[in-house]
């Protein structure tokens, strides 16, 4: 058993230490401690001001770069797509701002957006899998030799969509209506009256959060089907900033299709019309600055006489 005197001595030692700390802190060490803390605060304030100034400079540089790209685009883009008809396919999770930026640049290039399609969540969610399988079986018979028995339901449906948007055949065009009809419509789209020559697929930024599964898991069979319907003249725009982004997955799998990253940026919008034309000419690359990009910008074509 520990002696009472041991507790008493320990308590007295603590009290003495506290007293010395108070005395020293309020006396001889007060000035040194105060000076040290003041110096640290001054240094941190200076560092914060320098970082703020550096950040403002970076923002200014980025804005100037975007303005430069925009001005240059207005000089080289007009007339490069005169007479071209484009269908824009928007996947779930894509913002209006991103689509409007692409549409605006296509218009500047002289192209006409003849069809706009928005994929519904039912195109990818598990609850609609049985419906998609049954519909794919029906549409596969209409597509004939465009698809075979080995491809997935997802690819069949995407091929039907791409074919319907670009075909001059009325029966093929009706495939888009098949996809937008019924109790479980897969797309929001109007009837095709003016078939497109080119297709832009706009994909979202990954919605995955650490430790959480994504709300939707679009698979690569979709873009494979679109590309099967139009192997020349299809471009996929999105984000490849994160490995989980849809566009990054396309590039990682080395699928033979044209991609443009940094969705929503001025550079991405400006590159999209040129990327479409490059793909139409048989040159598919990964354009941009993010994961697996192969070229910074697409080749810039000459404007047609009508656009000059």
Buried (B, 14 or more C-beta within 10 A) or exposed (E): EEEEEEEEEEEEEEEEEEEEEEEEEEEEEEEEEEEEEEEEEEEEEEEEEEEEEEEEEEEEEEEEEBEEBBEEBEEBBBBBBBEBBBBBBBBBBBBEEBBEBBBEBBBBBBBBBBBBBBBBEBBBBEEBEEBBBEBBEEBBEBBEEBBEEEBBBBBBBBBBBBBBBBBEEEEBBBBBBBBBEEEBBBBEBEEBEEBBBBBBBBBBBBBBEEEEEBEBEBEBBBBBBBBBBBBBBBBBBBBBBEEEBBBBBBBEEEBEBBBBBBBBBBBBBBBBBBBBBBBBEEBBBBBBBBBBBEBEBBEBBEBBEEBE
